[in-house]
């Protein structure tokens, strides 16, 4: 009885905070408001999806100058952009050589048997890599990311390496190989592939057109929000490939692309990491952009603050470390010291 009373008191005290979360990017259905089955049956989740979609459309109209009309039309229809031969060959080779020579502090995350390594591209790391530094400032790279994300701000940047493995025993499956959406609103992720990506070594896959907010997609979102409320789960909803037809969607496109290719996707659309049939290594420049989706401002950037520019990834890790020490979260990204992008993973 006492535990029940204390739980209700705690919920009441935290209610203002929970109400505030409605107009943030939080997607946790364990929250008493966001995870209320009654409210989501009445359309709370659908309201968040529709409202952020309208705000995103408004912000993107302010950024149309960043990409061509043809590319903008293709993105509106498909939810992704692809640019091959992004850099002149000599510049690309210089950039790859700089990445290969670079050793810097990194962290890794293990999902199933797959390992993701990230080396944040901080000002210190870029100090001795002039081609890499120049590329990250160029509109060839920044334009598509900022347009897709709907914010004229600096993205989170890193060198990312995916160490893929064939699916092993039950429980060892890489969850990233399931088709999923990242969250309830449009976000941008970008991959600039530094080596060729074979079709059978875990390429990025994307369901063309799945970013569109159709009536069928909205009905699916509502149904999933009710189920997530019952289970007190997360908001990165999964969908089996066999269910795509019900939403009038095609099968995923596999980005088995040559080196020097940039792919930018709206990860409200369904996407996944492809299956790797053998041990594989995929190296890319990776960027993500996910500010508060309810913000109408396109230029409000935390990178303006002292010591933030180029350090967004590192700062987020420091926050995770602090929460883990307080027992308020778990440490997902484990520090591995100074490594290069292609160094072997320990205890693979």
N, C-alpha and C positions, 0 to 999 in steps of 0.2 A: 504493500500500500504506500509506504513512504517513498519507495523508488518511483512509483507512478506519479506521486505528487511532485517530486523533485523534477521529473522529466517534463511535466506540464509547465512548471515554473520556468525551467530553462528555455522551453520553447517560446513562452510568452515574452521573456526578457530579450530573446534574440529575434523576435518578430520584426522590429523595424529594420534590422539588417537583412532578414529574409525578403522583406518587401522590396528593399532597395535592389536586391539581386535580379529582380524581374527586368530591370532596364540596364543590365550588364551582359557580358558574354557568358556568364555562368550557365552550365548545362547539366548540373548535378541533380538528379531526381530524388536524391536523399533529402534534399532541402524541403522543409515543411510547406513552403509555398509553391516552389517550382515543381515539387513532387506530389502535389495534391491531386489525387485522382478526380475528385469532384470538380476542382477548378479546370483541370485539363479536359474533362468531358464537356465543360462549358466553353472551352476554346482558348484557355490561357496560352498554351504552347503554340497553337495556330496563330494567335494574335502576335506573339513574339516573332514567329517566322515571317508573317506577312508584313509586319511593321519594319523589321530590319531589311527586308527585300526592297521595300519602297525607299527607305533611306539610302540603301546601297545604289539603287538606280539613280537617285538624285546626285549622289557623290560622283558616280562614274560620268555623268553628263558634264561635270566640271573638269574632267580629265581626258576628254576625247582627243586632245592634241597630242597625247603621248604615243598613240599608235595610229596606223593608217585606217582609212575607212574600210578597206577590204578585210583587214585583220579584225577590226571591231565587229563587223558583220559576222565573220566566221566564229568569233568568240561568243557572240550573242546566241548563235545557233547551236554551238557544240560545247561551250564551257571550258575550252582550253585553247592555247595558242602553241604553235610549233615553229621554231625558226632554225633551219639547218644552215650549216656553214656560216655561223654567226660572226666569226672573226676571220680575217685574212689568215692564210695558212701559217705564215711566218710568226704572226702575233700569237696564234693559238699554240704553236709549238713552244714559244717562249713562256707562255702562261703555264702550260703543263709542266715544263721543266722547273719553274719556280715552285709549283705545288709539290712536285716530287722531291725537291731539295729541302722542303720546309719541315721542321720538327717543332712541335709546340704542345702545350698542355691540352689534353683532350679528355673527353668522357665517353663512356659507352653505356648502351642499354641493351639488355638481352631480352628477346621475345621469342619464346620457343627455342629453337636452335639457332636462330638468326641473331646477329649482333649489328647494332648501328653505332658507328663512331662519329663523333663530331669534334672538329677543331674550330673553335670560334675565331672569326677573322677580326680580331681586335687591332687597334692601331699599332700595338707593339709587334704583332705577327706580320702585319703588312709593311712594316718599316723597311724591310729588305726585299720586298717583292713588288717592284715598280709596275710591271705589266698587270699583275693581279689587282693592285690598288687602282690603276687607271681603268681597268675593265669594270670594276665594281661601281665606278662613278659614271660610267657611260650610259647614255639613254638606250643603247641596244639591250642592256641588262635591266636598268631601272624602270624604263617606260612600261613594258608589259606587266611587271610586277605591281607597280603602283596603280595602273589602270584596273587590273583584275581585282586587286585588294580594295580599291575605292578610296585609298588614302595616299596623299602625296608625302609619305613619310619614309624614313629609313627602315628597311625590313630587318629581321633577325638573320644574320649571315654566318655561314660556317662552311668548311670543307666537310662533306659527309661521305662516309664509306659504309656500304652495306655488305656485310659478310653473310652471304646466303648459304643455306644448307638444304639438302633434300629433306622432305618431311620424314621424320623418324617415328618413334613410338607414339601412341596416344598421349596427349599432354605436351608433346614437343612441337606442336604445330605453331608456326608463326602467325599470330592473329592478324597481322597486316595483310595476309594473303586473302582475307575475307573482304568482299566488297562492303564498303562502309562510307558514311559521310562523316566529316570531322566534327561538325557541330550544327546548330539550328540555323546558322546564317552563312552568307557567302564569306569565304576567306581566300587568300591567295597563297599558293606554294609554287616554288620554281626550282627546276633542276637543270643545271648546265652540265651535260655529260662530257667528261674528259676522255673517255675511252668508248669504243663501240659497245653497244648493249645487245647481246644475243637474245633471241626470242625465248630461249629455254633457260635463261639465267636471271630470272626475277625482274623483268622489265616493269616499269610503271604501267598500270592499266587504268583506263578511264572510260566510263559509260557516256558516250556523246549525248548531249542534250539533257542529262540527268540533273543539271543545275537549275532547270526551268521550274517555276512554281505553277505547275498545272493543277487542275482540280483533283486529278488522281493522286498527284504527289502530296497535296495538302491533306487529302483524306488519309493517305498512308502515314503522314506525319502525326495526325491526330491519333490514329490507332496506336502507333508506336509510343506516343507520349503517355497514353493511358496504361499500356503494358509496362512501360518503364516506371510509372508511378506505383504500380502494384509491386514491382520487384525491387524498387528503390535502387535503380541502376543508373548508368551513365547515359549521356546524350549522343554518343558517337554510334548511331544506329547502324546495325548490320542488315544486309539484304542478300538472300541467296540469288545466284544468277538465274535460277529457274523462275524467280518472281518478277524479273525485269519486264517480261512480256505483259504482265498485268498492268504495268504502268506505261505501256506502249513505248518501251525503251529497247534499244538494240543491245546486242552483246558487247562486252568491253573491247575497246581498242587497245592493242598492245603497242607500246612505244619501244619497239626494237629498232633503235636509231643509231646512226653513226656518231662517232665523236664529233664535238663542236656543234652539238644540237642543244637548243634551249627549249624546254617545255614549261609552260606556265598553266596551272589549272585552278579553277574555282572549286575548292574542296567541299563545298556544300553538295556538289555532284558526287555520285558514287565512284569510288576509285579503290585501288588495291595494289599491293605489290604482287607481281606475277610469281608463279611457282618456279623455283630453281631446281633443276633435275640433278645438279652436281654442286660441289663446292664452288662458290663464285664470289667475285669481288667487283662491286660497282662503285666507282668514285665520281663525285659530282660536286659542283658548287651548289649549295642549297640555300634557299631563302624562304622565309615565311612571314606573313603579315596578318596580324589578328588583333587590332585594337578593339575597343568597345564598339560593337556594331550599331549602337543607338546614337553614336555621335554624328552630328550633321557636318562637322568641320573636317575639311580634307587636309589641313596643314598642321594640326595639333600633334606635335611630335615630341616624345620624351627625350629624343636625341639632342634636343636643344639644351638640356640640363647638363651641368658640368660632369664630365667623366662617363656620360651615358653613350655617346655616339660610338658605334662599333663594339659596344660591350653589352648589348641587350641580352644575348644568350648567357653570358657569364653572370650577369646580375640575377637572371631568373634561377640559375643554379645555386647562387648564394642564398637566395630566398628559400629554395627547397632544402638546402643544408640546414638552415636555421629552423625551419618548421620540423624537420626530422629530429633535430636535437631536442626540440621541445615536446616531441611525441605527438605532434599534430599532423604528421604526414610521413610518407616513406621516401627513402632516397632512391629515385628511379635512375638517374644518370650517375654512374659510378666513376670517380676520377681514376685515370690510368697513367698519369704522368705525361712526360713529353714523348710523343710518338709522331711518326709520319703517317700519311693517309693510307699507305699500303702495308705498314708493318703488321705482322701476323698477330691475331688475337690470342692472348694467353688462355690456355685451358679450353681451347675450342673443342 
